[in-house]
Amino acid sequence: MSDEKPLDNFPVLETERLLLRKLEVSDSEDIFEYASVPEVAEFLIWNPHTKISDSLDFIQFAQEQFETASSLIWGIVLKAEKKLIGTIDLRGFNSVHRCGDVGYVISKKYWNKGIVTEAFKEIVRFGFTELNLNRIEAHCEEENPGSWKVMEKVGLKYEGTLREKVFFKDKFHSMKMHSILKRDWLSNDKN
């Protein structure tokens, strides 16, 4: 996040349908429910969770990321169901470059319902208004059109494909890169 810890308390964010909050140990079963599904992890660098301890380890990792000012990882809670259905994070930002990177994952049951788009828009708002970021970017595997379509719905612009950028699951993967600048976000009437 920064060379100094920018936030004393983990920020809780809210949208019409969602509560974005800090992950808790009590979320482990909800996380395991979606993170153990192979299709959910298909385009992600991590493998499907095979035991509840994998989900507990992730929660601990998320808490450490905040404590070390490395990233913010929110649980996405669907208010109507009071259930954690995914995560969204903002990472790699600092006070010099004022740029952050967003990543997300959601339960397959909630794909194509606009939930990630809604959460992502709130993270963009938070990044620009509360953290004073100038640029927010996101990357996704080029074979994952669902993800890059979310980025475009949020207002991010396609910048290019980073050929064979990352290595996971025994092969190199090319990543599509999208970004939005604060000035573009401010002039966009979707906010």
Z-matrix of the N, CA and C atoms (Angstrom, degrees):
N
C 1 1.441
C 2 1.515 1 110.02
N 3 1.302 2 116.89 1 -57.35
C 4 1.440 3 119.06 2 -171.47
C 5 1.508 4 109.87 3 -159.17
N 6 1.338 5 115.74 4 169.07
C 7 1.447 6 118.99 5 173.45
C 8 1.523 7 110.28 6 -76.97
N 9 1.309 8 118.13 7 -15.84
C 10 1.452 9 122.48 8 171.45
C 11 1.524 10 107.69 9 -128.53
N 12 1.318 11 115.99 10 151.15
C 13 1.464 12 119.12 11 -178.38
C 14 1.530 13 109.27 12 -71.01
N 15 1.337 14 118.08 13 114.81
C 16 1.461 15 120.24 14 -173.54
C 17 1.528 16 114.33 15 -80.28
N 18 1.315 17 118.09 16 -17.03
C 19 1.459 18 121.01 17 -174.82
C 20 1.522 19 110.38 18 -129.44
N 21 1.324 20 116.59 19 131.90
C 22 1.461 21 120.01 20 176.46
C 23 1.522 22 111.25 21 -80.84
N 24 1.314 23 116.28 22 -37.79
C 25 1.460 24 121.61 23 -178.73
C 26 1.517 25 109.86 24 -120.44
N 27 1.321 26 115.42 25 146.75
C 28 1.455 27 119.84 26 179.56
C 29 1.525 28 108.83 27 -65.75
N 30 1.327 29 118.24 28 126.94
C 31 1.467 30 120.67 29 -177.56
C 32 1.527 31 112.54 30 -73.72
N 33 1.302 32 115.74 31 131.65
C 34 1.463 33 122.26 32 173.99
C 35 1.525 34 106.49 33 -101.72
N 36 1.329 35 115.93 34 127.26
C 37 1.463 36 121.63 35 -177.33
C 38 1.522 37 109.07 36 -118.78
N 39 1.325 38 115.44 37 152.56
C 40 1.461 39 119.28 38 -177.33
C 41 1.521 40 110.22 39 -138.97
N 42 1.328 41 115.35 40 141.04
C 43 1.458 42 122.43 41 173.62
C 44 1.528 43 107.05 42 -124.68
N 45 1.302 44 116.39 43 -174.06
C 46 1.466 45 119.79 44 -179.38
C 47 1.530 46 112.12 45 -56.21
N 48 1.335 47 116.98 46 -45.95
C 49 1.469 48 120.20 47 -176.24
C 50 1.520 49 114.93 48 -107.52
N 51 1.332 50 116.85 49 -10.85
C 52 1.458 51 119.49 50 -167.50
C 53 1.520 52 113.81 51 -125.36
N 54 1.322 53 114.18 52 151.35
C 55 1.454 54 123.17 53 168.41
C 56 1.524 55 105.59 54 -118.54
N 57 1.317 56 116.90 55 124.42
C 58 1.460 57 122.16 56 177.51
C 59 1.520 58 106.42 57 -107.23
N 60 1.337 59 116.03 58 117.12
C 61 1.457 60 120.02 59 -172.51
C 62 1.523 61 111.37 60 -143.56
N 63 1.321 62 114.14 61 171.19
C 64 1.461 63 122.19 62 178.02
C 65 1.529 64 109.70 63 -63.35
N 66 1.325 65 115.90 64 143.17
C 67 1.465 66 120.15 65 176.13
C 68 1.521 67 110.12 66 -75.36
N 69 1.317 68 116.05 67 143.08
C 70 1.463 69 123.36 68 178.86
C 71 1.524 70 108.98 69 -124.39
N 72 1.322 71 116.31 70 157.92
C 73 1.468 72 121.28 71 178.71
C 74 1.529 73 110.49 72 -55.08
N 75 1.311 74 116.72 73 -34.44
C 76 1.471 75 120.88 74 -179.70
C 77 1.533 76 112.91 75 -65.57
N 78 1.331 77 118.10 76 -9.56
C 79 1.464 78 122.01 77 178.25
C 80 1.526 79 112.80 78 -85.68
N 81 1.313 80 117.87 79 -3.48
C 82 1.471 81 120.74 80 -171.49
C 83 1.530 82 112.95 81 -58.10
N 84 1.314 83 118.67 82 -40.47
C 85 1.470 84 120.04 83 -179.08
C 86 1.528 85 111.58 84 -68.65
N 87 1.337 86 116.65 85 -39.93
C 88 1.468 87 119.66 86 177.55
C 89 1.527 88 110.60 87 -64.34
N 90 1.323 89 117.18 88 -41.85
C 91 1.466 90 120.71 89 178.76
C 92 1.520 91 110.01 90 -64.19
N 93 1.324 92 116.37 91 -46.21
C 94 1.467 93 119.99 92 -179.54
C 95 1.529 94 110.88 93 -59.90
N 96 1.324 95 116.51 94 -36.84
C 97 1.469 96 120.99 95 -178.46
C 98 1.530 97 111.89 96 -57.03
N 99 1.334 98 117.62 97 -41.76
C 100 1.472 99 118.21 98 179.27
C 101 1.526 100 112.72 99 -94.86
N 102 1.326 101 117.94 100 -32.71
C 103 1.468 102 120.62 101 -175.41
C 104 1.524 103 112.88 102 -75.17
N 105 1.313 104 117.49 103 -11.79
C 106 1.470 105 121.00 104 178.15
C 107 1.532 106 112.05 105 -90.13
N 108 1.317 107 117.31 106 -3.72
C 109 1.464 108 122.24 107 -178.55
C 110 1.536 109 109.05 108 -86.96
N 111 1.338 110 118.12 109 118.81
C 112 1.474 111 120.45 110 -176.60
C 113 1.525 112 114.44 111 -54.34
N 114 1.342 113 119.14 112 -39.58
C 115 1.466 114 120.83 113 -179.02
C 116 1.527 115 112.16 114 -63.78
N 117 1.324 116 116.66 115 -31.23
C 118 1.464 117 120.42 116 -179.95
C 119 1.530 118 110.42 117 -67.16
N 120 1.320 119 116.69 118 -38.60
C 121 1.471 120 121.34 119 -177.43
C 122 1.528 121 113.37 120 -91.54
N 123 1.318 122 117.87 121 0.46
C 124 1.466 123 121.24 122 -173.23
C 125 1.521 124 113.85 123 -52.00
N 126 1.322 125 118.18 124 -45.04
C 127 1.461 126 121.41 125 -175.55
C 128 1.527 127 112.83 126 -103.46
N 129 1.312 128 117.31 127 13.85
C 130 1.460 129 122.12 128 -177.70
C 131 1.525 130 110.50 129 -106.66
N 132 1.328 131 116.36 130 159.92
C 133 1.464 132 119.66 131 -176.04
C 134 1.524 133 112.89 132 -75.63
N 135 1.315 134 117.50 133 -13.38
C 136 1.462 135 119.66 134 179.90
C 137 1.527 136 110.83 135 -101.35
N 138 1.319 137 114.49 136 155.21
C 139 1.464 138 121.30 137 177.73
C 140 1.520 139 109.91 138 -85.46
N 141 1.326 140 117.73 139 157.84
C 142 1.465 141 119.71 140 176.90
C 143 1.530 142 110.91 141 -55.59
N 144 1.323 143 115.57 142 142.28
C 145 1.460 144 119.98 143 176.95
C 146 1.526 145 108.62 144 -67.46
N 147 1.322 146 115.88 145 135.43
C 148 1.464 147 120.42 146 -179.54
C 149 1.518 148 112.42 147 -109.08
N 150 1.319 149 116.39 148 -12.84
C 151 1.467 150 120.82 149 177.96
C 152 1.529 151 108.84 150 -149.07
N 153 1.302 152 115.94 151 157.40
C 154 1.466 153 120.88 152 -176.17
C 155 1.520 154 111.22 153 -60.25
N 156 1.324 155 117.56 154 -28.60
C 157 1.469 156 120.08 155 179.45
C 158 1.533 157 111.48 156 -64.01
N 159 1.338 158 118.15 157 -26.98
C 160 1.471 159 120.43 158 174.75
C 161 1.531 160 109.99 159 -62.23
N 162 1.316 161 115.92 160 -41.54
C 163 1.464 162 120.74 161 179.69
C 164 1.524 163 111.01 162 -70.64
N 165 1.320 164 117.14 163 -38.33
C 166 1.469 165 120.68 164 175.98
C 167 1.525 166 110.89 165 -63.94
N 168 1.324 167 116.67 166 -40.06
C 169 1.471 168 120.57 167 177.01
C 170 1.526 169 110.75 168 -61.71
N 171 1.329 170 116.68 169 -39.74
C 172 1.464 171 120.08 170 178.68
C 173 1.529 172 110.97 171 -64.38
N 174 1.320 173 117.17 172 -41.41
C 175 1.467 174 120.86 173 178.55
C 176 1.526 175 110.11 174 -61.49
N 177 1.322 176 116.39 175 -43.83
C 178 1.466 177 120.40 176 177.93
C 179 1.533 178 110.20 177 -61.83
N 180 1.331 179 116.31 178 -43.61
C 181 1.464 180 121.31 179 177.04
C 182 1.528 181 110.59 180 -57.57
N 183 1.330 182 117.30 181 -46.11
C 184 1.467 183 121.75 182 -179.17
C 185 1.527 184 110.82 183 -60.67
N 186 1.321 185 116.98 184 -42.26
C 187 1.459 186 120.77 185 179.70
C 188 1.528 187 111.00 186 -66.70
N 189 1.336 188 116.97 187 -39.71
C 190 1.468 189 121.06 188 177.72
C 191 1.525 190 111.08 189 -65.73
N 192 1.325 191 117.26 190 -36.39
C 193 1.461 192 120.92 191 178.71
C 194 1.526 193 110.93 192 -60.30
N 195 1.331 194 116.99 193 -40.14
C 196 1.461 195 119.85 194 177.64
C 197 1.521 196 110.82 195 -69.68
N 198 1.321 197 116.67 196 -45.78
C 199 1.469 198 120.89 197 -178.08
C 200 1.520 199 112.30 198 -61.38
N 201 1.317 200 117.79 199 -33.10
C 202 1.469 201 121.41 200 179.80
C 203 1.528 202 112.04 201 -94.88
N 204 1.318 203 117.43 202 7.85
C 205 1.468 204 123.42 203 179.13
C 206 1.522 205 111.93 204 58.03
N 207 1.338 206 116.29 205 36.04
C 208 1.464 207 120.86 206 179.45
C 209 1.521 208 112.51 207 -91.93
N 210 1.322 209 116.47 208 -38.79
C 211 1.463 210 120.16 209 178.37
C 212 1.520 211 110.39 210 -166.35
N 213 1.305 212 114.44 211 166.69
C 214 1.466 213 122.47 212 174.08
C 215 1.518 214 106.94 213 -113.54
N 216 1.319 215 116.44 214 122.65
C 217 1.465 216 121.37 215 178.78
C 218 1.525 217 107.42 216 -119.01
N 219 1.329 218 115.68 217 110.19
C 220 1.461 219 121.28 218 -179.11
C 221 1.523 220 110.67 219 -95.02
N 222 1.316 221 115.94 220 143.27
C 223 1.448 222 120.82 221 166.42
C 224 1.517 223 107.69 222 -82.01
N 225 1.324 224 116.58 223 136.46
C 226 1.467 225 121.56 224 176.79
C 227 1.526 226 107.08 225 -95.06
N 228 1.321 227 116.04 226 112.93
C 229 1.463 228 121.48 227 -178.83
C 230 1.523 229 108.65 228 -110.21
N 231 1.321 230 115.65 229 124.89
C 232 1.459 231 120.79 230 175.04
C 233 1.526 232 106.95 231 -79.47
N 234 1.333 233 116.92 232 113.00
C 235 1.464 234 121.25 233 -173.30
C 236 1.524 235 112.32 234 -57.94
N 237 1.313 236 117.66 235 -41.43
C 238 1.466 237 121.00 236 -176.67
C 239 1.526 238 112.14 237 -61.86
N 240 1.327 239 116.54 238 -31.27
C 241 1.469 240 120.63 239 -177.89
C 242 1.522 241 112.84 240 -105.40
N 243 1.348 242 116.74 241 -9.24
C 244 1.467 243 121.72 242 -176.65
C 245 1.530 244 110.80 243 52.34
N 246 1.319 245 115.19 244 42.74
C 247 1.463 246 121.35 245 -174.84
C 248 1.520 247 109.93 246 -129.81
N 249 1.333 248 116.19 247 136.36
C 250 1.455 249 121.27 248 174.40
C 251 1.520 250 107.95 249 -77.53
N 252 1.339 251 116.26 250 124.16
C 253 1.469 252 120.05 251 -173.75
C 254 1.530 253 113.07 252 -121.04
N 255 1.326 254 117.00 253 1.31
C 256 1.454 255 120.09 254 179.31
C 257 1.513 256 111.03 255 173.23
N 258 1.332 257 115.43 256 -173.21
C 259 1.463 258 121.03 257 176.07
C 260 1.524 259 109.38 258 -137.57
N 261 1.317 260 114.49 259 156.16
C 262 1.464 261 121.82 260 173.24
C 263 1.517 262 106.58 261 -140.88
N 264 1.327 263 116.07 262 139.65
C 265 1.462 264 118.15 263 -176.30
C 266 1.516 265 112.00 264 -133.11
N 267 1.317 266 113.81 265 156.77
C 268 1.460 267 123.49 266 174.07
C 269 1.516 268 105.85 267 -126.52
N 270 1.325 269 116.15 268 119.60
C 271 1.463 270 119.81 269 -172.40
C 272 1.526 271 111.22 270 -139.04
N 273 1.314 272 113.99 271 168.33
C 274 1.454 273 121.11 272 172.34
C 275 1.511 274 115.16 273 68.07
N 276 1.332 275 118.02 274 24.35
C 277 1.458 276 117.48 275 -179.24
C 278 1.525 277 111.04 276 -105.61
N 279 1.319 278 115.73 277 154.44
C 280 1.460 279 120.62 278 178.45
C 281 1.522 280 110.13 279 -148.69
N 282 1.319 281 115.30 280 169.15
C 283 1.465 282 120.68 281 -174.36
C 284 1.525 283 113.29 282 -74.67
N 285 1.327 284 118.56 283 -15.61
C 286 1.464 285 120.83 284 179.57
C 287 1.529 286 110.85 285 -83.39
N 288 1.324 287 116.68 286 -56.83
C 289 1.467 288 120.70 287 -174.64
C 290 1.527 289 112.95 288 -84.09
N 291 1.340 290 116.53 289 -22.87
C 292 1.462 291 122.64 290 178.23
C 293 1.527 292 112.39 291 51.99
N 294 1.317 293 114.50 292 45.90
C 295 1.462 294 123.08 293 179.04
C 296 1.523 295 108.25 294 -128.29
N 297 1.315 296 117.83 295 142.32
C 298 1.458 297 122.11 296 176.98
C 299 1.512 298 110.76 297 -135.73
N 300 1.314 299 115.54 298 160.87
C 301 1.462 300 123.06 299 -176.96
C 302 1.528 301 108.58 300 -122.04
N 303 1.320 302 117.41 301 130.48
C 304 1.467 303 122.54 302 -178.13
C 305 1.523 304 110.06 303 -105.88
N 306 1.325 305 115.59 304 139.87
C 307 1.458 306 122.71 305 172.83
C 308 1.517 307 109.05 306 -136.62
N 309 1.319 308 117.33 307 158.82
C 310 1.460 309 119.92 308 -176.25
C 311 1.520 310 110.97 309 -158.42
N 312 1.330 311 114.07 310 158.36
C 313 1.464 312 122.47 311 173.60
C 314 1.528 313 106.87 312 -151.79
N 315 1.318 314 115.83 313 144.63
C 316 1.467 315 119.63 314 -178.66
C 317 1.523 316 109.46 315 -144.41
N 318 1.309 317 115.37 316 150.96
C 319 1.459 318 122.28 317 177.29
C 320 1.528 319 110.52 318 -54.73
N 321 1.321 320 116.06 319 138.16
C 322 1.470 321 120.91 320 179.89
C 323 1.533 322 111.95 321 -56.67
N 324 1.311 323 116.37 322 -32.36
C 325 1.468 324 121.45 323 179.65
C 326 1.535 325 112.09 324 -58.43
N 327 1.345 326 116.22 325 -24.68
C 328 1.464 327 120.55 326 -175.07
C 329 1.531 328 113.32 327 -109.82
N 330 1.331 329 117.15 328 12.35
C 331 1.462 330 120.32 329 176.00
C 332 1.536 331 109.64 330 -64.80
N 333 1.308 332 116.47 331 150.05
C 334 1.473 333 124.33 332 174.65
C 335 1.528 334 113.92 333 61.58
N 336 1.321 335 116.29 334 33.22
C 337 1.460 336 120.83 335 177.37
C 338 1.533 337 111.72 336 -120.30
N 339 1.335 338 116.54 337 7.96
C 340 1.460 339 120.59 338 178.98
C 341 1.515 340 114.77 339 77.52
N 342 1.312 341 117.82 340 7.97
C 343 1.461 342 120.96 341 -175.84
C 344 1.523 343 111.73 342 -70.36
N 345 1.333 344 117.46 343 -47.14
C 346 1.466 345 119.46 344 179.54
C 347 1.526 346 109.87 345 -64.57
N 348 1.319 347 117.54 346 -39.78
C 349 1.464 348 120.71 347 177.77
C 350 1.526 349 110.25 348 -58.85
N 351 1.320 350 116.98 349 -44.63
C 352 1.465 351 121.66 350 179.99
C 353 1.530 352 111.02 351 -63.16
N 354 1.327 353 116.71 352 -45.10
C 355 1.468 354 120.80 353 178.96
C 356 1.528 355 110.89 354 -65.01
N 357 1.324 356 116.61 355 -44.28
C 358 1.463 357 122.21 356 -178.25
C 359 1.531 358 110.35 357 -61.25
N 360 1.328 359 117.36 358 -43.24
C 361 1.467 360 120.31 359 178.64
C 362 1.526 361 110.76 360 -59.22
N 363 1.320 362 116.76 361 -38.25
C 364 1.464 363 119.98 362 179.37
C 365 1.525 364 111.05 363 -69.84
N 366 1.320 365 117.91 364 -36.95
C 367 1.468 366 120.83 365 177.29
C 368 1.529 367 109.60 366 -66.00
N 369 1.319 368 117.39 367 -40.26
C 370 1.467 369 120.85 368 177.04
C 371 1.532 370 109.66 369 -61.56
N 372 1.313 371 116.97 370 -46.72
C 373 1.474 372 120.80 371 178.18
C 374 1.522 373 110.35 372 -57.36
N 375 1.327 374 116.68 373 -48.48
C 376 1.461 375 121.93 374 -179.64
C 377 1.532 376 110.87 375 -61.00
N 378 1.314 377 116.71 376 -45.60
C 379 1.460 378 120.46 377 -179.00
C 380 1.517 379 112.88 378 -60.77
N 381 1.323 380 116.67 379 -42.59
C 382 1.461 381 120.03 380 -178.20
C 383 1.530 382 112.58 381 -78.49
N 384 1.323 383 118.03 382 -38.84
C 385 1.468 384 119.51 383 -174.44
C 386 1.522 385 113.72 384 -90.84
N 387 1.316 386 118.26 385 -35.04
C 388 1.468 387 120.62 386 -175.90
C 389 1.528 388 113.20 387 -98.20
N 390 1.314 389 117.39 388 -34.03
C 391 1.467 390 120.92 389 -178.53
C 392 1.528 391 112.46 390 -101.82
N 393 1.316 392 116.64 391 -4.28
C 394 1.462 393 122.53 392 179.72
C 395 1.528 394 112.76 393 56.65
N 396 1.329 395 116.26 394 38.54
C 397 1.459 396 119.70 395 175.63
C 398 1.524 397 109.29 396 -71.71
N 399 1.311 398 116.57 397 154.74
C 400 1.458 399 122.29 398 175.34
C 401 1.524 400 111.59 399 -102.85
N 402 1.341 401 116.30 400 -26.70
C 403 1.469 402 121.27 401 -175.03
C 404 1.524 403 108.76 402 -142.92
N 405 1.322 404 115.18 403 137.24
C 406 1.462 405 121.23 404 172.86
C 407 1.514 406 106.64 405 -126.42
N 408 1.321 407 115.36 406 131.74
C 409 1.459 408 119.59 407 -178.61
C 410 1.521 409 110.30 408 -128.03
N 411 1.307 410 114.64 409 165.30
C 412 1.461 411 121.29 410 176.73
C 413 1.522 412 107.94 411 -150.39
N 414 1.314 413 114.97 412 148.78
C 415 1.462 414 122.05 413 179.51
C 416 1.520 415 108.00 414 -125.92
N 417 1.304 416 116.41 415 149.00
C 418 1.458 417 119.55 416 172.35
C 419 1.518 418 109.10 417 -150.17
N 420 1.301 419 115.04 418 157.49
C 421 1.458 420 122.15 419 177.71
C 422 1.526 421 107.80 420 -59.25
N 423 1.327 422 117.15 421 134.56
C 424 1.471 423 119.26 422 -174.85
C 425 1.524 424 113.01 423 -64.23
N 426 1.310 425 117.64 424 -18.10
C 427 1.467 426 121.64 425 178.57
C 428 1.533 427 112.23 426 -86.95
N 429 1.336 428 117.48 427 9.84
C 430 1.459 429 122.16 428 -175.82
C 431 1.541 430 110.49 429 -116.12
N 432 1.336 431 117.56 430 74.85
C 433 1.469 432 119.63 431 -176.48
C 434 1.523 433 113.57 432 -62.92
N 435 1.322 434 118.17 433 -28.76
C 436 1.459 435 119.85 434 178.33
C 437 1.517 436 111.52 435 -59.17
N 438 1.323 437 116.24 436 -38.25
C 439 1.459 438 120.53 437 -178.59
C 440 1.525 439 111.93 438 -73.59
N 441 1.332 440 117.57 439 -46.62
C 442 1.466 441 116.17 440 -178.96
C 443 1.521 442 112.16 441 -70.89
N 444 1.311 443 118.39 442 -22.55
C 445 1.469 444 119.63 443 174.44
C 446 1.529 445 110.65 444 -69.33
N 447 1.340 446 116.71 445 -36.00
C 448 1.468 447 120.39 446 174.52
C 449 1.525 448 109.28 447 -59.34
N 450 1.328 449 116.10 448 -47.57
C 451 1.468 450 120.37 449 -179.14
C 452 1.525 451 111.14 450 -56.68
N 453 1.310 452 116.70 451 -42.82
C 454 1.461 453 120.50 452 -179.61
C 455 1.530 454 111.64 453 -68.30
N 456 1.338 455 117.55 454 -37.44
C 457 1.471 456 120.60 455 177.65
C 458 1.526 457 111.34 456 -63.45
N 459 1.331 458 115.96 457 -32.34
C 460 1.463 459 120.84 458 179.78
C 461 1.530 460 110.95 459 -75.77
N 462 1.322 461 117.09 460 -17.60
C 463 1.457 462 120.99 461 178.63
C 464 1.517 463 114.41 462 110.38
N 465 1.330 464 117.46 463 3.85
C 466 1.454 465 120.25 464 177.40
C 467 1.521 466 109.59 465 -73.41
N 468 1.311 467 115.58 466 146.29
C 469 1.466 468 122.28 467 179.67
C 470 1.524 469 109.46 468 -102.19
N 471 1.310 470 115.63 469 140.43
C 472 1.465 471 121.61 470 176.43
C 473 1.522 472 108.87 471 -69.86
N 474 1.328 473 116.84 472 127.87
C 475 1.464 474 121.28 473 -179.19
C 476 1.518 475 112.88 474 -108.06
N 477 1.315 476 116.82 475 -22.17
C 478 1.454 477 118.95 476 -179.81
C 479 1.515 478 111.35 477 151.42
N 480 1.317 479 114.30 478 174.71
C 481 1.460 480 120.81 479 178.43
C 482 1.521 481 108.62 480 -109.17
N 483 1.312 482 115.32 481 127.29
C 484 1.461 483 122.16 482 177.53
C 485 1.526 484 106.63 483 -90.16
N 486 1.315 485 115.75 484 102.84
C 487 1.459 486 120.98 485 -172.10
C 488 1.526 487 111.35 486 -67.23
N 489 1.333 488 114.36 487 128.97
C 490 1.465 489 122.65 488 178.08
C 491 1.528 490 111.44 489 43.58
N 492 1.314 491 115.54 490 50.15
C 493 1.471 492 124.00 491 -175.60
C 494 1.522 493 113.14 492 -72.15
N 495 1.340 494 117.10 493 -38.79
C 496 1.464 495 119.84 494 -175.42
C 497 1.522 496 110.70 495 -128.37
N 498 1.322 497 114.18 496 153.46
C 499 1.462 498 121.03 497 178.83
C 500 1.521 499 107.96 498 -117.20
N 501 1.317 500 116.32 499 117.19
C 502 1.461 501 121.48 500 173.65
C 503 1.517 502 108.90 501 -155.26
N 504 1.308 503 114.23 502 155.90
C 505 1.466 504 121.44 503 -179.26
C 506 1.531 505 110.93 504 52.79
N 507 1.331 506 114.41 505 44.85
C 508 1.468 507 124.18 506 171.89
C 509 1.519 508 116.02 507 68.92
N 510 1.323 509 118.13 508 17.99
C 511 1.464 510 118.41 509 175.25
C 512 1.524 511 110.66 510 -158.16
N 513 1.333 512 115.16 511 164.21
C 514 1.456 513 121.25 512 175.75
C 515 1.524 514 109.51 513 -82.06
N 516 1.328 515 115.35 514 145.69
C 517 1.457 516 121.85 515 179.85
C 518 1.525 517 109.54 516 -127.80
N 519 1.308 518 115.96 517 136.51
C 520 1.463 519 121.29 518 173.50
C 521 1.526 520 108.34 519 -85.75
N 522 1.321 521 115.81 520 142.89
C 523 1.458 522 121.33 521 -175.18
C 524 1.523 523 110.50 522 -120.45
N 525 1.329 524 115.60 523 132.88
C 526 1.465 525 121.06 524 173.92
C 527 1.527 526 107.32 525 -83.25
N 528 1.313 527 116.05 526 135.64
C 529 1.460 528 121.29 527 -179.02
C 530 1.521 529 109.96 528 -113.51
N 531 1.334 530 115.01 529 131.18
C 532 1.459 531 122.85 530 177.32
C 533 1.529 532 108.28 531 -128.28
N 534 1.325 533 117.03 532 154.21
C 535 1.464 534 119.49 533 176.39
C 536 1.527 535 110.45 534 -153.42
N 537 1.327 536 113.35 535 163.50
C 538 1.463 537 121.40 536 172.78
C 539 1.524 538 107.29 537 -138.15
N 540 1.319 539 116.14 538 139.19
C 541 1.458 540 122.09 539 176.28
C 542 1.522 541 109.04 540 -98.75
N 543 1.328 542 114.94 541 152.38
C 544 1.459 543 119.35 542 -179.26
C 545 1.529 544 111.35 543 -56.58
N 546 1.330 545 117.93 544 -42.89
C 547 1.474 546 120.07 545 -178.29
C 548 1.528 547 111.47 546 -63.21
N 549 1.338 548 116.78 547 -35.02
C 550 1.467 549 119.85 548 177.53
C 551 1.524 550 110.58 549 -69.89
N 552 1.332 551 115.89 550 -40.25
C 553 1.462 552 121.02 551 178.96
C 554 1.530 553 110.03 552 -63.11
N 555 1.334 554 116.23 553 -42.99
C 556 1.466 555 120.25 554 -179.69
C 557 1.524 556 112.22 555 -64.08
N 558 1.329 557 117.23 556 -32.36
C 559 1.466 558 120.19 557 -178.58
C 560 1.527 559 112.93 558 -89.27
N 561 1.332 560 116.28 559 -4.97
C 562 1.461 561 121.18 560 -178.04
C 563 1.526 562 109.39 561 -84.77
N 564 1.311 563 118.06 562 128.07
C 565 1.465 564 120.87 563 -178.26
C 566 1.522 565 113.65 564 -80.43
N 567 1.347 566 118.26 565 3.85
C 568 1.467 567 120.75 566 178.99
C 569 1.526 568 111.92 567 -78.57
N 570 1.328 569 118.20 568 -13.31
C 571 1.470 570 120.47 569 -171.88
C 572 1.496 571 111.58 570 -72.94
